[in-house]
């Protein structure tokens, strides 16, 4: 796997992909996650997800579960 594409951030609205990006650094990806919540979180049906592609795991989502 290409390390530059390890951390994948997506924004969907009503199930449709709106924006996505990849970062090598988890710190940078988490900073972008916070920024994108502010920028896109008010869209109807918005969901923002940060995934570690190398581990195959979701690191965080907005809105949170539960």
C-alpha positions, -999 to +999 in steps of 0.1 A: +000+000+000+011+035-008+017+053+026+006+086+011-028+071+007-031+055+042-056+078+059-087+083+038-113+110+046-147+110+030-177+133+031-211+119+020-245+136+020-276+114+018-254+085+008-236+103-021-199+110-021-192+148-019-155+150-011-126+127-004-089+130+004-059+109+014-030+117+037+001+100+049+000+116+083-027+106+108-022+140+125-029+158+093-059+136+085-074+142+119-069+180+115-087+178+081-115+158+097-121+185+122-120+212+095-144+192+072-169+188+100-170+226+102-172+230+065-196+202+055-213+191+087-243+213+081-252+196+048-284+176+050-275+139+057-238+147+060-215+119+072-177+124+075-155+093+080-118+089+086-104+054+077-070+039+082-067+020+048-037+000+059-054-014+090-088-015+073-105+003+102-126+034+108-109+058+131-137+083+136-170+094+121-192+124+124-219+124+135-207+098+160-224+065+166-253+063+191 
